[in-house]
Amino acid sequence: MLKGNTKKLNVQLSDGQIIEFMPEMVHSDLLALTNNQEIINRTERLILVQLSSYTIIKLHELQMIIYKTLDKLRYHKIASKYYNTELS
């Protein structure tokens, strides 16, 4: 029997390797950009809601979700910083 949300998410890396998604990945990416816990928590929650419909996601797509979420929340400077370190 399935309990609660047992659905796991996998991330496909650019070399084709598949790893299990861990929410700490997003947290550490955001922590590298800002120490503001409110920004980190708001962004994380919105990202995790968006990821709930996936069972597998390409790394680049995950990075675009993080970038677009930061931008959508109007954290434009942080979004630019993320883009420049992860996507450019």
Helices and strands as residue ranges (DSSP letters): E 10-12, E 18-20, H 23-33, H 37-51, E 56-58, H 59-72, H 76-82, I 83-87
